[in-house]
Amino acid sequence: MSSRPGGSTETREREKTSLARPWNVVVHDDPVTLMDYVTKIFMQVFGYAKAKAERLMLEVHHQGRSIVWTGGREQAEIYAQQLQAYHLVTTLERVES
């Protein structure tokens, strides 16, 4: 047991890391953007294979939205900004446990 109040630094860091929930990058359907363009952007931004990019694009088209990436908040924000720069309607949502 640590003699310092609040436990050891290692324990606090481990708790902080385990409490950080991942974030979803969500792309929403819009009536303007072409499906081929969306596929191309998914391949470019995420490095996805064409088949995966097309599957996600079709999910956006048919279901109105798709979770295209899940992970840490900072990277999720970067991806969201990149997608928005290509005029894709993109939001972030925290993954609930």
N, C-alpha and C positions, 0 to 999 in steps of 0.2 A: 504494500500500500504506500502511496506517495505521501510525503510529509507536507507537500504544498496543498493549499485549498484548491478544490476543483479537479484534483487528479493530475496525472502526468500529461505532458504535452502530447505524447503519442496517443494516449487514450482519447483526449479531446479531439485530435485530428481524425482518428478512426471514426468516432461518433459523428463528427461533422461530415465526413465523406459518406458514411452509410445513410445519413439523413438527406443527402442531396438527391432529389428525384430527377429522373430524366425528363426531357422536354421533347414534344413532337413538333415537327415542322409539317404543317398542313397546307396543301395547295387546294384552292377552291375553284370550281368551274366558273367560267364567265362566257358570255355569248360571243366574244370577239376573237379570242386567241385560237389559232389553228392547232389541231391535234399534232400534226407533224412537228410544229414549232415547239410545243410542250415536250414532246419526246426528245427532241434535240437538246433542249435546255437541261432536262434531267440527266442526259448522258454527259453533257458538258460540266455541269456543276458538281454532280455526285460521282461521275465516272462509272455510272451504271451501264451494263450491257444493254443493247437495243431491246432485247426481249423484256427485261425488267422495266426499262423506261416506258415501253409501250403498255405494259400491264398497269403501271401506276397511272399513266395518262388516261387509259380507258376507265380506270376506277374513278378518276376525277370527272370524266365525261358522263359516266352512267350513274354514279352515286352522288355527284355534286362536290365531292372532296376526297382527298386521299392523304394518309399519313405517309410522307415520302422519306422521312428520316427521323430517327429517335436517338437522343444522346444528351450530352452535357449542354447546359444552357448557353454557354459562350459560343460553342460551335453551332448550336441551333440558331442563335441570333445572326451569326455570319451567313449561314445558309439562307435564312429568311431574307436578309438584305440582298444577297446575290439574286435570289429568285425575283424579288420585287424590282430589282434593277432591270430585269428582263420583262417586266410588266405582268408577272404572274401574281394573282391574288393569293397572298400567303399570310398565314397567322402562325403563332406559337401557342401551344397549350401544354401545361404541366401534366405529366403522367400521374394519375391518381393511383394510390396503392390499393 
